[in-house]
Amino acid sequence: MSAIAHQFFADSPVIFYPIIALLIFVFVFFFVTARVLRARTEDIDALARIPFGDAEEAPRHE
């Protein structure tokens, strides 16, 4: 990193917030990805059929 950029970021009191936001994003991204990849096929098929299930029709608002 150049000396100018290093001095700018060293003096910035709010540089902490984007780093924390990035860490939270990465954690959530990996958590969701791991959960999707570990899901059983039966669970995914059940979720895929939700819109076409035999549930009662929603009331129409006219």
Secondary structure, 3 states (H helix, E strand, C coil): CCHHHHHHHHHCCCCHHHHHHHHHHHHHHHHHHHHHHHCCHHHHHHHHCHHHCCCCCCCCCC
